[in-house]
């Protein structure tokens, strides 16, 4: 199924969608779909059928060519990538290391039965028995390599206990197959406290992140625990880590997306992230509307409003310099930024370092 969105200002009539492929492992059995009318700003769906040839091994990501005509004239052409089979992984850490590796400075990663989200075992970064980590660590836990499919999501469960004030915490990162950094997805930990000292911690919580990259690439997930030279605490545990598309496979083994309502906006990950002096935040609108783009701390307090009011359709970029609405520098740590367009909302995380 392909969603056709009319982003123009007039209705599109007699729409014909054609799907084809030069890949020898793919046979397009139903390659033409016709839609009588797609109103301006609205969407419709074109349904195709494809078959998989013998000898195709999963995961496999063939390219298909999609052409759209409206009123007898070519309107749009693009290349699509289809995911066949399963990519990613799902590990509960009950069956040994499962290909995970660890190292770095003052490496204390180990499998333990001290705490777990499910079963009896999780990964822990700290000293077994005393249940405390040490100062000036920079140790990592890497997943085995996996193939990146389309619209993939990382999920895991985490338990932690860390000092509030200081810079101890867990970086969640995406690496290429050769270990080069692709993206910093999050920083889970301390930093940014202004008054109260003590510890922060929680029960087991699930964390989820969209993985952006080129379909078919081989990548790794890295959990990197970093600590400063000050107070220490019990540390961090990881359990039930998985990377999946979040959609169920069909009977042919080709994964399909359930129909979704058209998005009216999209909030992109800030760049660079983490950042020091400033970072750029980009958002996109399918049609004009009133927008609020704001920064919040992890307690939910409003820090800075970056954009507010009417905005035209298209891409927009604003810059945040790490200051609040009064012009004062904010503390290093993790912050949330949220885009609101009417009832539509989307939020992401960013990391400020000093």
C-alpha positions in Angstrom: 0.0 0.0 0.0 1.2 3.5 -1.0 -0.3 6.7 0.4 -0.7 9.4 -2.2 -0.8 12.9 -0.7 -1.9 15.9 -2.8 0.2 18.9 -1.5 -1.0 21.2 -4.3 -3.7 23.8 -4.2 -6.1 22.1 -6.7 -7.7 18.7 -6.9 -5.9 15.9 -8.8 -8.1 13.8 -11.1 -7.6 10.6 -13.0 -4.6 9.6 -10.9 -2.7 6.5 -12.1 0.0 4.9 -10.0 2.4 2.4 -11.6 4.9 0.2 -9.7 7.8 -1.7 -11.3 11.1 -3.2 -10.5 14.3 -4.4 -12.3 15.2 -6.6 -9.4 15.3 -10.2 -10.5 14.1 -11.4 -7.0 10.9 -9.4 -7.3 7.8 -10.0 -9.5 5.2 -7.2 -9.5 1.9 -9.1 -10.0 -0.4 -6.1 -9.6 1.5 -3.0 -10.7 -1.2 -0.4 -11.6 -3.7 1.4 -9.3 -6.2 4.1 -10.4 -7.7 6.8 -8.2 -10.4 9.0 -9.6 -9.8 12.1 -7.5 -7.4 13.3 -4.7 -8.6 16.6 -3.3 -6.1 19.3 -2.4 -4.5 18.7 0.9 -6.0 15.2 1.1 -4.7 11.7 0.5 -5.7 8.4 -1.0 -4.2 4.9 -1.1 -2.9 2.8 -4.0 -2.6 -1.0 -3.4 -0.1 -3.2 -5.2 0.9 -6.8 -5.0 4.4 -8.2 -5.4 5.9 -11.7 -5.3 9.3 -12.9 -4.1 11.4 -15.1 -6.3 13.2 -18.3 -5.2 16.6 -17.9 -3.7 15.9 -14.6 -2.0 17.4 -14.6 1.5 16.1 -12.2 4.2 16.6 -9.6 5.2 16.4 -8.2 1.7 15.6 -4.6 0.6 14.8 -4.4 -3.1 14.1 -1.1 -4.9 10.9 -0.5 -6.8 10.1 2.4 -9.1 6.8 4.3 -8.6 5.4 6.7 -11.2 2.3 8.9 -10.7 0.2 10.5 -13.4 -2.6 12.9 -13.0 -4.9 14.0 -15.9 -2.7 12.1 -18.3 0.5 13.9 -17.4 3.5 12.7 -15.4 3.1 14.2 -11.9 5.8 12.5 -9.8 8.4 9.7 -9.8 10.4 8.1 -7.1 12.2 4.9 -5.9 10.8 2.9 -3.0 12.6 0.4 -0.8 10.6 -2.7 0.4 11.7 -4.7 3.5 11.5 -8.5 3.1 12.0 -10.6 6.2 13.1 -9.4 9.6 15.8 -7.0 10.5 17.0 -5.8 13.9 17.1 -8.1 17.0 15.3 -8.9 20.3 17.4 -9.9 23.3 16.3 -10.5 26.9 19.9 -11.4 28.0 18.7 -14.7 29.6 20.8 -16.8 27.1 24.3 -15.4 27.6 25.9 -12.4 26.0 24.0 -12.9 22.7 26.8 -11.2 20.7 26.9 -8.1 22.9 30.5 -6.8 23.6 31.8 -4.2 26.1 35.0 -2.2 26.8 36.3 1.3 27.3 37.8 3.1 30.3 37.1 1.5 33.7 34.8 -1.0 32.0 32.4 -2.5 34.6 29.7 -3.9 32.3 28.6 -7.4 33.4 25.5 -9.6 33.3 23.8 -9.8 36.7 20.8 -11.2 38.5 20.8 -8.4 41.0 18.0 -6.6 39.1 16.0 -7.4 36.0 13.0 -6.2 34.1 12.0 -9.7 32.9 13.4 -13.1 33.7 16.4 -13.0 36.0 19.3 -11.3 34.2 20.2 -7.9 32.9 23.3 -5.9 31.9 24.7 -3.8 34.7 27.5 -1.2 34.7 29.0 -1.2 38.2 30.8 -3.4 40.7 28.9 -6.6 41.7 28.5 -7.1 45.4 29.1 -3.5 46.4 26.6 -2.3 43.7 28.3 1.0 43.0 30.2 2.3 40.0 33.5 4.3 40.0 34.6 7.8 39.0 35.8 8.9 35.5 34.3 6.0 33.6 33.7 5.9 29.9 32.7 2.3 29.2 30.5 1.0 26.5 28.1 -1.9 25.8 27.7 -2.6 22.1 25.0 -4.7 20.4 25.9 -7.2 17.7 25.7 -5.8 14.2 22.3 -5.8 12.6 20.7 -4.7 9.3 18.8 -1.4 9.4 15.3 -1.7 7.8 12.8 1.1 7.1 11.0 2.9 10.0 12.9 0.9 12.6 12.7 1.6 16.4 15.0 0.9 19.3 13.4 -0.1 22.6 14.9 -1.1 25.9 14.1 -1.1 29.6 16.4 0.8 32.0 16.8 1.1 35.8 19.2 3.7 37.2 20.3 5.4 40.4 22.6 8.4 39.9 23.6 11.6 41.8 21.4 14.5 40.8 24.0 17.1 40.6 27.0 16.3 38.3 27.3 14.7 34.9 27.0 10.9 35.3 24.8 9.1 32.8 24.1 6.8 29.9 24.5 7.9 26.3 22.4 5.9 23.8 24.2 6.0 20.4 23.9 4.5 16.9 27.2 3.4 15.3 28.1 2.3 11.8 29.5 -1.2 11.3 33.0 0.1 11.6 32.3 1.9 14.9 31.9 5.4 13.6 29.2 7.5 15.4 26.0 8.1 13.4 23.7 9.6 16.0 23.3 10.3 19.7 19.8 9.3 20.5 19.7 10.3 24.2 21.4 11.0 27.5 19.8 9.3 30.5 21.2 10.7 33.7 22.1 13.6 35.9 22.9 17.2 35.1 21.0 20.4 35.3 20.0 20.4 39.0 20.0 23.9 40.5 19.5 23.3 44.2 18.6 20.0 45.7 21.4 17.4 46.0 20.9 13.7 46.4 20.1 10.9 43.9 17.8 10.4 41.0 16.4 7.0 40.1 13.3 5.2 39.0 11.7 1.9 38.6 12.2 0.1 35.3 11.1 2.4 32.5 10.9 1.7 28.7 12.7 4.0 26.3 12.0 4.1 22.5 13.8 5.9 19.7 13.4 6.0 15.9 16.5 4.9 14.1 17.3 7.1 11.1 19.7 5.8 8.4 20.0 4.2 5.1 17.9 1.0 4.7 20.2 -2.0 4.3 23.1 -0.5 6.2 24.7 -2.6 9.0 24.8 -0.8 12.3 25.2 -1.2 16.1 23.5 0.2 19.1 25.9 1.5 21.9 25.1 2.2 25.5 28.0 4.3 26.9 28.2 5.0 30.6 30.2 8.1 31.5 30.9 9.5 34.9 32.7 12.5 36.4 35.1 12.7 39.3 32.5 13.4 42.0 29.9 11.4 43.8 28.9 7.9 42.7 25.8 5.7 43.1 24.5 2.2 42.2 24.5 2.9 38.4 22.5 1.7 35.4 20.9 -1.6 34.3 19.7 -2.5 30.7 17.2 -5.2 29.9 15.0 -6.4 27.0 16.6 -4.5 24.2 15.1 -4.8 20.7 15.2 -3.2 17.3 12.1 -3.8 15.2 9.9 -2.1 12.6 6.8 -2.4 14.9 4.6 -3.8 12.1 3.5 -7.4 11.7 4.7 -9.4 8.7 2.1 -10.5 6.1 1.7 -14.1 4.9 4.3 -13.6 2.2 6.9 -12.3 4.7 6.8 -8.8 3.3 6.2 -6.3 6.1 3.3 -3.9 5.5 2.4 -0.6 7.2 -1.1 -0.2 8.6 -2.9 2.8 7.0 -2.2 6.0 9.0 -3.8 9.4 9.0 -1.7 11.9 7.1 0.7 13.9 9.3 0.3 17.6 9.2 3.8 18.2 10.5 7.2 16.7 11.3 9.8 17.6 13.9 13.3 16.6 12.9 16.2 15.8 15.3 18.3 18.8 16.2 21.8 19.1 14.7 24.3 18.9 16.1 23.3 16.8 19.1 24.9 16.8 21.7 25.7 20.5 21.2 27.6 23.2 23.0 27.2 26.8 21.7 24.0 26.3 19.6 21.9 23.8 17.7 19.5 24.0 14.8 15.9 22.7 15.0 14.0 22.0 11.8 10.3 21.3 11.4 8.1 20.8 8.3 4.5 21.6 7.7 2.3 20.1 5.0 0.1 23.1 5.0 0.1 26.5 6.7 -0.9 26.7 10.4 -0.3 28.1 13.8 2.8 26.7 15.4 4.4 26.6 18.8 7.9 25.2 19.1 9.3 25.3 22.7 12.1 23.9 24.9 11.4 22.2 28.3 13.6 20.8 31.0 13.2 17.2 32.1 10.8 18.3 34.9 8.5 19.8 32.2 9.2 23.5 33.0 9.1 25.8 29.9 12.7 27.1 29.2 12.4 28.9 25.8 9.8 29.5 23.1 11.6 29.2 19.8 8.7 29.8 17.4 5.1 30.8 17.8 2.4 32.0 15.4 1.4 31.4 11.8 3.8 29.5 9.5 3.6 28.6 5.9 3.8 25.1 4.4 7.3 23.8 3.9 10.5 23.5 5.9 11.5 25.9 8.7 14.6 26.1 10.8 15.3 27.9 14.1 18.4 28.0 16.3 18.7 27.6 20.1 21.7 29.1 21.8 21.3 27.3 25.2 19.6 30.3 26.9 16.2 30.6 28.5 13.5 33.3 27.7 15.3 35.8 30.0 18.6 35.4 28.1 20.4 33.4 30.9 22.5 30.3 30.1 20.8 27.1 31.2 22.6 24.1 32.8 24.1 21.2 30.8 21.8 18.2 30.5 18.9 16.8 28.6 16.1 18.9 27.3 12.8 18.3 25.5 11.7 20.3 22.5 8.0 20.1 21.4 6.2 21.1 18.2 2.5 21.8 18.5 0.2 22.5 15.5 -3.4 22.6 16.7 -4.1 19.1 18.1 -0.9 17.6 16.6 2.1 17.4 18.9 5.5 15.8 18.5 8.5 16.0 20.9 12.2 15.0 20.8 15.2 15.1 23.1 18.4 17.1 22.9 21.6 17.2 25.0 23.4 20.4 26.0 27.0 20.1 27.1 29.1 22.8 28.6 
